[in-house]
Amino acid sequence: MSLTPQALRLLSRELVTLRSDPPEGVRVVVDEEDLTNMEGWVQGPAGTPYEGGYYRIRFNFGPEYPNVPPKCTMLTKIFHPNMSKAGEICVDTLKKGWKKEYGVGHVLVTIKCLLIYPNPESALDEEAGKQLLADYDGYCKYAKLMTSIHATPKLPPPEFRNAAPSSSKPSTSSTTLAPRPPVSTSSATSSTTSASTSKPTPLGMSYQQEQSPVVSNDGQVPDDLAKEKTKAPTATATASGSGGGSVKTVKTGAKPAAKRGLKRL
């Protein structure tokens, strides 16, 4: 019997989530034309006798789903206390512990946990349950043998070979910055040296200072200096006697010296 429209919508939304972001070690396979025709895959957990194996589970949904749990059957042969040789799975989630909020993903994760923590107290396979309690090493050895024979394919199922789109991370090469070009040591040293040795020129030292006019022994001043109309800057010189005498201030300039020379002429 088919599911109700509300159950089909609920199942369809869950399938979208399971395909885009599946739990670790869990996958689902479904017929697009019939969502109720569904199978799940569980990867054998590491550190258990089922490591390296892939276990296929078939789902059968009744008309009262999700109010009642689906019926699950283990299609892969396995040696486990809570799974019979006919494929029945004994777990509380599929019985009294079921809640309508659970779904296909929760069931598959529960079965995966059952592979890690078998419960020999409620064994469907009595032989496996007894051996687990009496001889754990022998139980593990035989479970590994069954895994290698019936659950270990040459290649993982396609659902595990194809990575989920949401779990794929961007390549680091696309975010890696390009390395900077090397800087020459000599150029860096020269630029540092020039920057450290070059100091700003003090104000007033940008041009060479003009020399004072030179007067010959006869008191004459050259004609080109005598004809200048621009006054030369006046400098004040202070002289003091070696003996601590009076101090005289003498003003010298180019124009007075030129006048004296003209008078003598």
PASE-813597 format. One line per 4 residues: number of its first residue (from 0); for each residue x, y, z of N, C-alpha, C. Coordinates in Angstrom, 3 decimals. Each point is the difference from the previous one (the first is absolute). Layout:
// PASE-813597
NUM	X,Y,Z,X,Y,Z,X,Y,Z; ...
END
This chain:
// PASE-813597
0	0.846,-1.201,0.000,-0.846,1.201,0.000,0.878,1.247,0.000; -0.470,1.034,-0.688,0.791,1.222,-0.136,-0.143,0.862,1.244; 0.948,0.947,0.121,-0.012,0.920,1.135,-0.983,1.134,-0.257; -0.353,0.687,1.060,-0.856,1.176,-0.119,0.795,1.148,-0.632
4	-0.668,0.969,-0.602,0.722,1.142,-0.584,0.877,0.726,1.016; -0.481,0.118,1.215,0.815,0.664,1.028,1.257,-0.802,0.310; -0.092,-1.322,0.071,1.171,-0.835,0.256,0.968,0.040,-1.175; -0.519,0.072,-1.218,0.867,0.083,-1.174,0.770,1.311,-0.020
8	-0.668,1.097,0.356,0.699,1.291,0.058,1.083,-0.019,1.071; -0.314,-0.589,1.147,0.986,-0.103,1.076,1.196,-0.846,-0.427; -0.260,-1.096,-0.669,1.071,-0.882,-0.452,0.827,0.672,-1.089; -0.657,0.742,-0.872,0.715,0.692,-1.072,0.949,1.055,0.557
12	-0.440,0.765,0.996,0.871,1.019,0.602,1.204,-0.648,0.688; -0.237,-1.132,0.658,1.113,-0.668,0.675,1.016,-0.542,-1.001; -0.468,-0.488,-1.132,0.918,-0.521,-1.025,0.889,1.099,-0.552; -0.554,1.183,-0.167,0.807,1.130,-0.478,1.131,0.288,0.989
16	-0.312,-0.018,1.294,1.023,0.248,1.020,1.045,-1.116,0.030; -0.462,-1.238,-0.112,0.936,-1.128,0.046,0.928,-0.019,-1.207; -0.458,0.486,-1.124,0.859,0.030,-1.183,0.986,1.160,0.040; -0.439,1.136,0.502,0.883,1.171,0.019,0.969,-0.023,1.176
20	-0.451,-0.492,1.140,0.849,-0.007,1.197,-0.243,-1.281,0.798; 0.480,-1.141,-0.499,-0.264,-1.268,0.689,0.859,-0.141,1.251; -0.466,-0.752,0.988,0.849,-0.310,1.158,1.216,-0.819,-0.438; 1.030,0.044,0.817,1.230,-0.710,-0.345,-0.247,-1.507,-0.061
24	0.432,-0.599,-1.135,-0.129,-1.437,-0.156,-1.400,-0.474,-0.311; -0.881,0.895,-0.460,-1.395,-0.354,-0.272,-0.400,0.597,-1.349; -0.666,-0.827,-0.838,-0.509,0.463,-1.288,-1.363,-0.642,-0.264; -0.756,0.603,-0.926,-1.301,-0.548,-0.386,-0.070,-0.098,-1.522
28	-0.744,-0.998,-0.470,-0.265,-0.196,-1.426,-1.504,-0.136,-0.151; -0.595,0.774,-0.925,-1.453,0.014,-0.115,-0.394,0.024,-1.467; -1.133,-0.572,-0.274,-0.582,0.034,-1.333,-0.768,1.315,-0.151; 0.405,0.812,-1.000,-0.625,1.307,-0.160,-1.492,-0.115,-0.292
32	-0.426,-1.080,-0.633,-1.414,-0.157,-0.326,-0.804,-0.531,1.183; 0.686,-0.612,0.951,-0.686,-0.553,1.172,0.894,0.202,1.222; -0.295,1.035,0.785,0.849,0.329,1.152,-0.016,-1.092,1.062; -1.034,-0.810,-0.002,-0.068,-1.058,1.009,0.941,-1.164,-0.326
36	0.476,-0.046,-1.234,0.962,-1.028,-0.387,1.394,0.518,0.348; 0.391,-0.188,1.224,1.214,0.623,0.539,0.917,-1.039,0.641; 1.294,0.250,-0.156,1.021,-0.803,0.668,1.024,0.925,0.634; 0.606,-0.469,1.062,1.032,0.771,0.684,1.307,-0.773,0.062
40	1.100,0.749,0.096,1.331,-0.592,0.141,0.623,0.494,1.302; 0.648,-0.914,0.689,0.732,0.332,1.223,1.428,-0.511,-0.151; 0.948,0.889,0.193,1.417,-0.368,-0.073,0.456,-0.561,1.344; 0.732,-1.116,-0.065,0.479,-0.603,1.236,0.875,0.947,0.792
44	-0.302,0.233,1.273,0.782,0.955,0.795,1.439,-0.478,0.212; 0.902,0.949,0.067,1.412,-0.317,0.246,0.171,-0.550,1.412; 0.934,-0.938,0.147,0.272,-0.587,1.297,-0.948,-1.108,0.401; -0.866,-0.434,-0.920,-0.927,-1.087,0.264,0.279,-1.153,-0.968
48	-0.540,-1.192,0.247,0.184,-1.099,-0.962,-0.663,0.273,-1.350; -0.785,1.054,-0.090,-0.731,0.307,-1.232,0.674,1.112,-0.809; 1.167,0.403,0.433,0.735,1.049,-0.707,0.360,-0.469,-1.419; -0.175,0.887,-0.953,0.274,-0.326,-1.395,-1.190,-0.559,-0.746
52	-1.084,-0.307,0.717,-1.189,-0.557,-0.636,-1.058,1.057,-0.254; -0.909,-0.315,-0.929,-1.136,0.869,-0.316,-1.264,-0.851,0.076; -0.968,0.452,0.786,-1.159,-0.809,0.323,-1.259,0.678,-0.553; -0.778,-0.782,-0.760,-1.179,0.508,-0.691,-1.259,-0.362,0.788
56	-0.841,0.996,0.205,-1.237,-0.170,0.774,-1.185,0.404,-0.879; -1.016,-0.797,-0.012,-1.214,0.319,-0.753,-1.058,0.543,0.952; -0.722,1.040,-0.468,-1.077,0.627,0.776,-1.352,-0.386,-0.600; -0.926,-0.352,0.867,-1.399,-0.240,-0.389,-0.885,0.912,0.845
60	-0.672,0.933,-0.675,-0.834,0.977,0.694,-1.463,-0.445,-0.045; -0.610,-0.029,1.184,-1.418,-0.318,0.069,-0.841,1.238,-0.199; -1.306,-0.158,-0.162,-0.890,1.149,-0.238,-0.091,0.937,1.194; 0.406,-0.440,1.168,-0.103,0.842,1.194,1.312,0.739,0.317
64	0.967,-0.117,-0.874,1.254,0.748,0.198,-0.298,1.492,-0.144; 0.557,0.855,0.857,1.068,-0.193,0.993,-0.490,-0.294,1.416; -1.267,-0.293,0.155,-0.480,-0.317,1.352,0.517,-1.347,0.486; 0.298,-0.888,-0.930,0.598,-1.294,0.342,1.328,-0.104,-0.736
68	0.977,-0.724,0.555,1.312,-0.074,-0.633,-0.039,-0.828,-1.284; 0.947,0.237,-0.887,0.102,-0.845,-1.183,0.595,-1.357,0.381; -0.219,-0.954,-0.851,0.618,-1.305,0.214,1.323,-0.039,-0.766; 1.066,-0.352,0.712,1.338,0.003,-0.605,0.547,-1.424,-0.043
72	0.656,-0.315,-1.107,0.578,-1.326,-0.191,1.449,0.142,-0.444; 0.894,-0.709,0.671,1.411,-0.008,-0.382,0.177,-0.977,-1.162; 0.374,0.545,-1.174,0.173,-0.818,-1.194,1.397,-0.608,-0.093; 0.981,0.611,0.643,1.373,-0.509,-0.017,0.172,-1.018,1.129
76	0.617,-1.099,-0.302,0.238,-1.015,1.040,0.980,0.546,1.024; -0.321,-0.231,1.266,0.797,0.553,1.087,-0.098,-0.936,1.198; 1.081,-0.008,0.781,0.024,-0.776,1.239,-0.116,0.983,1.149; -1.216,0.119,0.546,-0.274,1.008,1.023,-1.107,-0.534,0.912
80	0.122,0.201,1.315,-1.019,-0.542,0.920,-1.398,0.544,-0.251; -0.104,1.284,-0.418,-1.310,0.636,-0.130,-0.549,-0.031,-1.429; 0.586,-0.836,-0.841,-0.474,-0.130,-1.372,-0.049,-1.488,-0.346; -1.174,-0.424,-0.395,-0.169,-1.424,-0.288,0.548,-0.346,-1.374
84	0.101,-1.303,-0.268,0.477,-0.459,-1.310,-1.000,0.344,-1.101; -1.243,0.230,0.373,-1.016,0.410,-0.973,-0.012,1.511,-0.239; 0.805,0.745,0.757,0.086,1.453,-0.220,-0.823,0.831,0.954; -0.656,-0.590,0.957,-0.749,0.793,0.976,0.961,0.805,0.885
88	-0.435,1.167,0.383,0.823,0.886,0.835,-0.746,0.252,1.297; 0.672,-0.299,1.091,-0.596,0.199,1.318,0.601,1.246,0.641; -0.752,1.085,-0.010,0.428,1.242,0.647,-1.255,0.711,0.484; 0.099,0.615,1.142,-1.185,0.595,0.628,-0.577,1.140,-0.825
92	0.849,0.685,-0.782,-0.486,1.121,-0.809,-1.061,-0.458,-0.995; 0.110,-1.220,-0.502,-0.962,-0.517,-0.974,-1.176,-0.700,0.670; -0.084,0.141,1.312,-1.111,-0.641,0.723,-0.664,1.010,0.924; 0.096,-0.212,1.300,-0.676,0.858,0.964,0.635,1.393,0.093
96	1.268,0.095,-0.343,0.685,1.285,0.118,-0.204,0.935,-1.181; -0.848,-0.368,-0.925,-0.201,0.837,-1.193,-0.814,1.258,0.323; 0.406,1.114,-0.648,-0.741,1.261,0.059,-0.213,0.498,-1.419; -1.120,0.644,-0.223,-0.301,0.447,-1.359,0.945,1.102,-0.475
100	0.738,0.617,0.946,1.008,0.992,-0.400,1.224,-0.655,-0.614; 0.175,-1.297,0.258,1.135,-0.714,-0.591,-0.234,-0.159,-1.494; 1.050,-0.384,-0.685,-0.109,-0.205,-1.431,0.978,-1.051,-0.461; 0.208,-0.037,-1.317,0.889,-0.992,-0.595,1.429,0.201,0.489
104	0.445,1.243,0.054,1.372,0.275,0.444,0.244,-0.465,1.411; -0.976,0.216,0.881,0.152,-0.424,1.398,0.088,-1.523,0.104; -0.775,-0.694,-0.811,0.038,-1.465,0.021,1.371,-0.509,-0.431; 0.550,0.566,-1.073,1.302,-0.454,-0.494,1.120,0.303,0.996
108	-0.057,1.150,0.640,1.014,0.330,1.013,-0.109,-0.951,1.186; -1.224,-0.383,0.367,-0.198,-0.948,1.101,0.594,-1.370,-0.342; -0.192,-0.438,-1.226,0.582,-1.281,-0.414,1.522,0.070,0.004; 0.540,1.113,-0.393,1.456,0.174,0.050,0.501,-0.090,1.444
112	-0.707,0.633,0.925,0.390,-0.087,1.413,-0.115,-1.433,0.512; -0.952,-0.756,-0.536,-0.167,-1.391,0.409,1.198,-0.852,-0.432; 0.651,0.371,-1.097,1.211,-0.704,-0.412,1.160,0.281,0.958; -0.035,1.147,0.632,1.065,0.350,0.951,-0.276,-0.623,1.362
116	-1.246,0.052,0.439,-0.377,-0.506,1.331,-1.082,-1.076,-0.143; 0.361,-1.212,-0.316,-1.004,-1.082,-0.074,-0.561,-0.310,1.392; -1.230,-0.469,0.016,-0.676,-0.312,1.254,-0.305,-1.499,0.053; 0.863,-0.771,0.639,-0.230,-1.454,0.029,-1.168,-0.410,0.891
120	-0.507,0.914,0.814,-1.108,-0.342,0.894,-1.305,-0.232,-0.763; -0.159,0.683,-1.142,-1.204,-0.193,-0.816,0.423,-0.468,-1.389; 0.612,-1.165,-0.034,0.581,-0.491,-1.241,-1.037,-0.703,-0.859; 0.037,0.343,-1.297,-0.768,-0.748,-0.998,0.807,-1.194,-0.504
124	1.314,0.220,-0.093,0.918,-1.085,-0.360,0.619,-0.508,1.309; -0.540,-1.081,0.536,0.457,-0.508,1.299,1.448,-0.447,-0.048; 0.417,-0.562,-1.117,1.395,-0.440,-0.105,0.950,1.169,0.132; -0.303,1.094,-0.701,0.856,1.182,0.088,-0.041,0.595,1.400
128	-1.164,0.028,0.636,-0.106,0.551,1.341,0.791,-0.796,1.019; -0.073,-1.334,-0.072,0.747,-0.834,0.937,1.505,0.129,-0.206; 0.428,0.029,-1.239,1.441,0.100,-0.258,0.535,1.363,0.409; -0.819,1.020,-0.166,0.428,1.336,0.427,0.248,0.031,1.500
132	-0.839,-0.667,0.788,0.164,-0.003,1.452,1.114,-0.949,0.449; 0.156,-1.118,-0.671,0.969,-1.016,0.445,1.383,0.202,-0.595; 0.070,0.358,-1.258,1.294,0.105,-0.687,-0.047,1.201,-0.942; 0.326,1.142,0.529,-0.100,1.229,-0.801,0.986,-0.021,-1.161
136	1.214,-0.476,0.231,0.986,-0.036,-1.083,-0.468,-0.930,-1.130; -0.560,-1.135,0.359,-0.513,-0.914,-1.019,-1.185,0.604,-0.743; -0.842,0.724,0.725,-1.129,0.693,-0.633,0.498,1.026,-1.022; 0.981,0.799,0.396,0.532,1.023,-0.909,0.648,-0.645,-1.225
140	0.716,-1.084,0.208,0.679,-0.670,-1.111,-1.007,-0.504,-1.030; -1.078,-0.603,0.447,-0.985,-0.531,-0.924,-0.808,1.132,-0.657; -0.289,1.057,0.749,-0.720,1.144,-0.565,0.834,0.684,-1.083; 1.316,0.088,0.208,0.877,0.578,-1.029,0.015,-0.878,-1.247
144	-0.004,-1.297,0.202,-0.019,-0.909,-1.142,-1.281,0.178,-0.813; -1.126,0.107,0.667,-1.259,0.219,-0.699,-0.023,1.358,-0.706; 0.608,0.979,0.615,0.067,1.326,-0.624,0.819,-0.039,-1.278; 1.150,-0.664,0.061,0.866,-0.062,-1.184,-0.640,-0.790,-1.143
148	-0.817,-0.977,0.323,-0.618,-0.850,-1.034,-1.242,0.637,-0.596; -0.874,0.559,0.834,-1.320,0.433,-0.466,-0.190,1.522,-0.070; 0.828,0.765,0.685,-0.283,1.441,0.100,1.106,0.891,-0.537; 1.083,-0.575,-0.480,1.119,0.817,-0.473,0.098,-0.102,-1.517
152	-0.471,1.012,-0.741,0.087,-0.031,-1.458,1.375,0.463,-0.469; 0.266,-0.209,-1.278,1.269,0.482,-0.558,0.044,1.522,0.004; -1.131,0.602,-0.269,-0.132,1.450,0.045,-1.163,0.361,0.918; 0.075,1.107,0.717,-1.135,0.429,0.821,-1.223,0.255,-0.873
156	-1.180,-0.063,0.551,-1.203,0.330,-0.770,0.076,1.409,-0.582; -0.668,0.227,-1.132,0.078,1.332,-0.636,-0.392,1.132,0.930; -0.925,-0.242,0.909,-0.437,1.054,0.909,1.117,0.471,0.925; 0.989,-0.859,0.249,1.131,0.383,0.845,1.174,0.523,-0.833
160	0.021,-0.349,-1.266,1.069,0.526,-0.858,-0.265,1.435,-0.398; -1.270,0.367,-0.098,-0.359,1.365,-0.368,-0.194,0.803,1.265; 0.847,1.024,0.153,-0.075,0.838,1.205,-1.256,0.846,-0.046; -0.541,0.268,1.166,-1.186,0.850,0.093,0.357,1.431,-0.310
164	-0.860,0.743,-0.738,0.324,1.375,-0.372,0.209,0.909,1.195; -0.815,-0.166,1.073,0.118,0.912,1.144,1.256,-0.227,0.801; 0.551,-1.220,-0.030,1.185,-0.296,0.791,1.281,0.323,-0.724; -0.111,0.300,-1.326,1.203,0.317,-0.754,0.472,1.382,0.376
168	1.295,0.161,0.235,0.596,1.261,0.402,0.712,0.623,-1.187; 0.058,1.325,-0.042,0.690,0.631,-1.112,1.473,-0.320,0.011; 0.545,-0.078,-1.196,1.412,-0.338,-0.127,0.859,1.083,0.600; 1.055,-0.410,0.692,0.877,0.982,0.643,0.786,0.792,-1.019
172	0.165,-0.597,-1.223,0.767,0.717,-1.002,-0.711,1.263,-0.459; -1.365,0.013,0.076,-0.739,1.171,-0.444,0.094,1.145,0.996; 0.307,-0.302,1.237,0.084,1.041,1.016,1.431,0.327,0.400; 0.956,-0.666,-0.607,1.388,0.247,0.358,0.491,1.267,-0.677
176	0.594,0.879,0.751,0.521,1.235,-0.551,1.292,-0.261,-0.735; 0.202,0.772,-1.081,1.224,-0.155,-0.772,1.170,0.521,0.808; 1.177,-0.636,-0.074,1.150,0.464,0.771,0.509,1.330,-0.505; 0.510,0.792,0.897,0.544,1.300,-0.383,1.346,-0.166,-0.685
180	0.298,0.884,-0.979,1.312,-0.106,-0.654,1.117,0.311,0.975; 1.150,-0.665,-0.130,1.117,0.247,0.930,0.561,1.401,-0.159; 0.406,0.569,1.106,0.577,1.338,-0.003,1.511,-0.122,0.031; 0.661,0.728,-0.920,1.462,-0.049,-0.075,0.607,0.585,1.260
184	1.002,-0.690,0.545,0.644,0.462,1.232,0.778,1.278,-0.232; 0.668,0.064,-1.161,0.834,1.174,-0.274,-0.851,1.238,-0.171; -1.150,-0.145,-0.756,-0.858,1.166,-0.199,-0.629,0.444,1.311; -0.389,-0.991,0.814,-0.594,0.358,1.284,1.013,0.706,0.891
188	1.269,-0.478,-0.036,1.042,0.620,0.824,0.309,1.406,-0.461; 0.082,0.170,-1.349,0.330,1.314,-0.523,-1.097,1.002,0.290; -1.271,-0.449,-0.136,-1.097,0.916,0.283,-0.031,0.379,1.475; 0.324,-0.968,0.858,0.032,0.294,1.435,1.126,0.963,0.338
192	1.169,-0.208,-0.646,1.162,0.859,0.256,-0.268,1.414,-0.452; -0.573,0.121,-1.225,-0.260,1.337,-0.514,-1.041,0.716,0.847; -0.987,-0.769,0.466,-1.026,0.627,0.835,0.564,0.469,1.332; 0.971,-0.784,0.536,0.562,0.364,1.299,1.011,1.124,-0.108
196	0.786,0.058,-1.141,1.045,1.021,-0.134,-0.536,1.328,-0.494; -1.075,-0.010,-0.778,-0.524,1.252,-0.528,-0.781,0.707,1.088; 0.443,1.203,0.364,-0.661,0.795,1.032,-0.549,1.260,-0.647; -1.060,0.537,0.510,-0.552,1.235,-0.574,0.957,1.166,0.157
200	0.133,0.778,-1.065,0.915,1.152,0.006,-0.591,1.107,0.846; 0.806,0.572,0.943,-0.507,1.082,0.861,-0.420,1.192,-0.827; -0.966,0.732,0.533,-0.491,1.178,-0.683,1.112,1.026,-0.117; 0.213,0.561,-1.206,1.047,0.983,-0.214,1.296,-0.592,-0.473
204	0.119,-1.365,-0.061,1.233,-0.655,-0.432,-0.153,-0.616,-1.385; -1.097,0.323,-0.687,-0.224,-0.605,-1.302,0.943,0.562,-1.041; 0.405,1.241,0.155,0.892,0.628,-0.974,1.301,0.365,0.682; 1.030,0.056,-0.798,1.318,0.365,0.539,0.033,1.477,0.338
208	0.542,0.337,1.155,0.055,1.385,0.439,0.997,0.774,-0.850; -0.373,1.273,-0.316,0.897,0.844,-0.796,1.171,0.487,0.856; 1.115,0.107,-0.630,1.191,0.479,0.703,-0.023,1.516,0.109; 0.646,0.481,1.028,0.094,1.450,0.199,0.853,0.598,-1.099
212	-0.299,1.260,-0.414,0.818,0.629,-1.055,1.448,0.144,0.436; 0.858,-0.273,-0.930,1.440,0.063,0.285,0.528,1.358,-0.424; 0.664,0.693,0.900,0.565,1.327,-0.263,1.503,-0.146,-0.146; 0.545,0.618,-1.014,1.455,-0.115,-0.241,0.765,0.831,1.004
216	1.316,-0.124,-0.042,0.855,0.695,0.970,-0.105,1.506,-0.117; -0.296,0.499,-1.215,-0.086,1.457,-0.160,-1.362,0.557,0.302; -0.887,-0.831,0.507,-1.312,0.488,0.407,-1.005,0.062,-1.102; 0.306,-0.520,-1.199,-0.941,0.057,-1.114,-0.908,-1.216,0.003
220	-1.195,0.245,-0.460,-0.999,-1.045,-0.096,-0.270,-0.266,-1.469; -0.149,-1.210,-0.427,-0.284,-0.286,-1.406,-1.230,0.739,-0.470; 0.026,0.340,-1.330,-1.081,0.816,-0.573,-1.356,-0.687,0.068; -0.026,-1.319,-0.224,-1.302,-0.674,-0.002,-0.666,0.032,1.349
224	0.808,0.025,1.085,-0.573,0.104,1.339,-0.393,1.421,0.317; 0.742,0.936,-0.541,-0.312,1.404,0.274,-1.279,0.425,-0.665; -0.328,-0.598,-1.150,-1.197,0.398,-0.737,-1.262,-0.664,0.523; 0.093,-0.951,0.868,-1.190,-0.656,0.539,-0.807,0.971,0.836
228	-1.281,0.017,-0.269,-0.891,0.883,0.759,-0.621,-0.691,1.201; 0.025,-1.321,-0.068,-0.622,-0.734,1.093,0.911,0.024,1.199; -0.550,0.296,1.099,0.774,0.021,1.226,0.324,-1.400,0.431; 1.221,-0.201,0.445,0.403,-1.296,0.551,-0.486,-0.098,1.423
232	-0.273,-1.192,0.434,-0.443,-0.154,1.402,1.058,0.438,0.971; -0.441,0.655,1.015,0.911,0.538,1.010,0.235,-1.045,1.065; 1.245,-0.176,0.316,0.373,-0.963,1.042,0.590,0.741,1.170; -0.229,-0.490,1.136,0.503,0.615,1.234,1.024,-0.919,0.605
236	1.171,0.547,0.268,1.086,-0.791,0.594,0.340,0.587,1.347; 0.227,-0.832,0.893,0.316,0.414,1.364,1.384,-0.506,0.337; 0.832,0.877,0.456,1.372,-0.378,0.352,0.249,0.395,1.428; 0.761,-0.760,0.645,0.329,0.281,1.396,1.490,-0.137,0.183
240	0.542,0.821,0.794,1.433,-0.058,0.246,0.364,-1.190,0.826; 1.211,-0.426,-0.229,0.470,-1.150,0.759,0.156,0.317,1.459; 0.166,1.285,0.264,0.205,0.355,1.405,-1.267,0.349,0.709; -1.112,-0.222,-0.645,-1.258,0.305,0.688,-0.382,1.435,-0.107
244	0.502,0.740,-1.115,-0.324,1.407,-0.164,-1.396,0.198,-0.503; -0.183,1.233,-0.463,-1.335,0.332,-0.489,-0.268,-0.718,-1.294; -1.286,-0.178,-0.253,-0.453,-0.718,-1.186,-0.450,1.022,-1.017; 0.447,-0.121,-1.229,-0.380,0.905,-1.080,-0.824,-0.755,-1.010
248	-1.010,0.672,-0.474,-0.870,-0.581,-1.029,0.259,0.724,-1.294; 0.347,-0.707,-1.012,0.360,0.573,-1.294,-0.973,-0.519,-1.023; -0.593,0.886,-0.797,-0.909,-0.386,-1.065,0.735,0.077,-1.312; -0.078,-1.080,-0.698,0.671,-0.065,-1.292,-1.021,-0.287,-1.067
252	0.249,0.489,-1.160,-0.923,-0.238,-1.104,0.692,0.259,-1.292; -0.563,-0.497,-1.058,0.619,0.147,-1.313,-0.166,1.415,-0.523; -1.183,0.653,0.264,-0.237,1.333,-0.535,0.893,1.057,0.621; 0.182,0.060,1.347,0.935,1.003,0.564,1.409,-0.194,-0.520
256	0.441,-1.247,-0.142,1.358,-0.216,-0.517,0.111,0.491,-1.408; -1.043,-0.137,-0.808,0.058,0.494,-1.386,0.054,1.510,-0.055; -0.775,0.674,0.914,0.043,1.446,0.044,1.385,0.531,0.347; 0.657,-0.619,0.981,1.339,0.464,0.387,0.967,-0.146,-1.149
260	-0.147,-1.070,-0.746,0.889,-0.174,-1.142,-0.213,1.056,-1.047; -1.249,0.418,-0.225,-0.288,1.028,-1.000,0.559,1.358,0.431; -0.136,0.279,1.294,0.552,1.252,0.497,1.478,0.089,-0.202; 0.717,-1.091,0.234,1.447,0.021,-0.182,0.373,0.234,-1.445
264	-0.822,-0.507,-0.915,0.245,0.247,-1.411,-0.228,1.482,-0.341
END
